Amino acid sequence: MQNRSTPVESMLVISAKQLAAAPSTVLLPPSQSKPLKVTATYANGSTQDVTTQATYESSHPEIAAVNATGVITAGGTPGTATITIRYYDQTITVPVQVEEVSTRAKRLSAGGSHTLLVKEDGTVWAWGQNEKGQLGDGTTQNRSTPVKSMLVISAKQLTAAPSTVLLPPSQSKPLKVTATYANGSTQDVTTQATYESSHPEIAAVNTTGVITAGGTPGTATITVRYYDQTITVPVQVKEVATQAKRLSAGGSHTLLVKEDGTVWAWGQNEKGQLGDGTTINRPVPVKTNGQ
């Protein structure tokens, strides 16, 4: 073994076996942003979030630029670009498409002789007979094609319950989303809102607002949209220790009931009072046969 006073190349090589980005493809409207999460998988099966350690390069920065932390920002010009991600000897690419996203219909209601349509942005469009002004466009002129109504369905405030979520891996939690309107009325809009997770592999969310934790601990953000209102719900996925619910002390032994219903005991056990199926004294808690 020889000491070194100057740097020498080590035989140790930090090398990932696989590199993955989430999302793996990106669709963005102009001037909008989307963060990437980059995960490295090593030969021993372990994984690591290397988002801030990777390097990024865009093939067309004027279409989609990317910063040093992996946040992609669409320019004002529609088109396609490729984000190249490098981490040590691994390289992957993420295709990005920048395009105007048309506002889709959210609700459709047919009257006796006219129809109303509500788009995702809260604007109302109408067509049909209009002799009584039922189309809401300020005229009494019949319309054979949709015209924009002066009515706008817009919530003043949006709230989610719970507002933050802590989940053990593989567990689920439903959200309840409530809209408050200008007149003070409220409405449960859980099934009408749309949901998106920043990191679906950590915490996925379905169309009804149910969040499900993956098997990987970490943090994610659920973005909730209802017409022109947007809120976020932070989600943390981690192993949660089961807390004690009841504690009972006998003359020479102690019983503890946890929140999950399991019973633990310690102390003298010569008469089997700990309920673990033995008569061995226990200086530390053991799970009993109680549950």
N, C-alpha and C positions, 0 to 999 in steps of 0.2 A: 504494500500500500504506500503510495507516494503522495505527500501533501503538495498542493498546487498554489502558487502565489499569483498566477494569472489564469484567466478563464480557459477551460478546455471543454470540448464538446462531450456531453454526457450520452450514455447509451439509452437513457430514458427518453421515450417518445410519447408525448401526449397525443393520442390519436383516437378520434371517435369512429365507431363502426358504422354509424348511420346518423344522418342529419335530417330533421323534419321541420317544416314551417307550418304554422296555423294562422290564418287560412292558407291552403295550398294554392288557391287561385283567388284573385281579387277583382270585383266589379265595383267601380266607383263613379258617381256623378262628378262633373267638373267641380274643382275647388274643395272637395271633401277628402277626409283622411281616414286611414285604417292602420292600426298597429299590427305588426307581425309578432308572433312568439316563436322562437327557434329553440328546438330541443335536440340535444346530442345524446345518443345511446352508445355506451361503451361496450367493450368485449365481454365484460363481466355481467352485462345486463342492466347495469345502473344507468340512470338518466340524469340529465342536468339541463336547467334552463340557461342557455348561453346567448340569449337575445342581445345583451349588452356587450358580449365579448366577440360576437361575429362581426364581420364587415359586410357592407352592402354597396351595390352599384346598380344604377338604372341604365338600361340601354337607350332610353329616351327621356332624360330628365324634364324636358319641356312638356311631356305628356304625363309622366308620373315620376316625381322625385322621391327619394328615400333618404332619411337622415341617419345619423350614427346609431340611433337606438331602434331602428327598424320600423319607423312610422312612415307609411307611404302617403303622399299627398298628391292628388290629381291636379294637373294644370287646367288651363281653360280650354285646351284643345282636345277634342275626342280622338281616340286612337288606342293603340296597344303598345305596351312596353314590357320588358322582362327585368325583374329584379334578381340579380345574382348575389347569392349569400355564400360567404366563405367562413369556415371555421377550421383552422389548422389544415389538414389535407383533404377535408370534405367540402364539396361545392354542390349547391342545389339552386334551382331557379323557381321563381314564382311569377306566372303570367299575370299581367294587370291589363284590364280593359277599362278605358275611360269613355263613358257615353252618357248622354242625357237619358234619365230613367223616367219614362212616362208615368204619370200619376194614375193609378188604377182605381176602378170602382170599388167602393166598400159596402154600399147598401143600394138597393133598388126597390122602389115602392110604386105600384101601379094603382092609380085611381080609376074612376069610372071611365074617364075619357082623356086622362093625361098621366104622364109618368114622371117620377122624380128619381134622380140618381145622386148619391153622395159619394164624392171621391175621397181618397185617402188624405188629401190635404184639407178636408173640411168644406170644400166648395160644393154647392148644390147646382145641378143642371136639370132642366126640365123641358118637356116637349108634349104637344097634344093641344087639346082645346083650351082656350084662355079667355073666354068671354067674361069671366068673373075675376080675372087676374090671378087665377090659381097657379100659374107658372111662376109668379113672383118676380117677373122681369121688369115690372113697372109699366106694362102695357096690357091691352086686352086683345092682342093679336095672336091668333092661333099659330103654332110652330110645328113644322113637320120634322125638324132636326133639333137636337139639343141646344138650348141657350143657357147661359150662365144666369142663375137666379141671384137676387140680391141677398138671399138668406145664406149665412155662413154658420155651419155648426162648429163651434170652437169652444173647447174647455178653457176655463180660466186657470185651473190648477189640476195637477195630476199627482196622486199619492199612491204608494205601494205599501202593503202590509204583508210581512215585515219589511222594514226599510233597509235592514242589513240581515244577512243570512250566514249562519255558521252551521256547516254540515259535516258529519263524519263521512268517509268514503262510502260510496254506493247507496247513500240515503237520499231521500227526496223531500222537498218542501214546496207547497203550492203558494203562489203569490195571489193577493187580492188587490186589484187596481181600481181606484175610485176617481172619477172625474167630478170636479166642482165647476159649475157654470156661472155665468155673470149674474144670474138671478138668485144665486145662493143654493140652488138645487144640486143634489148629488146623484150619481149613477154608478152602479157597479159595471165597469167596462172591461173586466178581466178577459172575457172571451172575445172582445172586439179589438183589444190592443194587439200590437205585434211585439215580438220579443227577439233579441239577438244577444248571444254570449260572446264576450271577447276571447274566451278560451274554452271552447266546447269540450275539449279533452279533460278539463278540470271540472267544469260545471256546465252541463247542457241544459237547455230550456226548450220546452215544447210549445205548441201553438196555444195552449190553454194556460200558460204561465207556471207550469210545474217545473221546478229546478231539480235536477238530479246530479249528484256529485259523482265524478269518475273515481277511478282507483288511485289517482295521483294527487297528493296534497298540493295546495297552492291557492292562489287568489284569482278571481275572475270578476268581470263586471257584466251585469245583465242590463241591456238598454231596452227600455220600455217606451213605445211610441203609441200615441193615440191622437190622430189628426195632427194638429200643429204643436202638440205638447210632447216633450221628451224628458224622461227621468232615468236615473241609473240606480241600480241596486248592487252594492258590493257583496260578493260571496267569498267566504273563506272555507276551504275544505281542509280538515285536519282531523286526526284521531282525537276524540274527546273522551277523557277519563270519566267513567261513571261515578257520580257523586253519592255520598251516603244520604239516606233518607231517614233512617231511624237507628238509634243506638240504645241497647239495653244491657245493663251490667248486672250479673248475678253475684253470688258470694265470692266465687273464685274463677269466673269465666265471663266473657263478654260476647254479645251477639250484635251484628251490624247488618241492616237491610239496605241494599243499594237501590238507586232509582230504577234499575232494570229488573228489580224483584228478586235478585239473588241474595242469599243469606251467607254471611261469613262469620266465623267464630274463632276465638283463641282463649287460652287459659287451661285450667285443670280439666281433665277429661276421663278420669278413672271410671266414671259411670256412663260414659258415652254422651255426656251432656252437650258436647259440641256438635253432635249430629253428623259427624263425618264418617261414621261406620267403623271407628276404631275407639280404643280406650287410651290413646297416646296423648299426653299433654302437648299443647301447641303454644309456643311462645310468640308465633306470628299468625295472622289470619289465614284460615283455610276455608275453602268453599264447602258448605254443608250440603246434605241431601235434602234440605228444605225446599230448594227449587233448582 
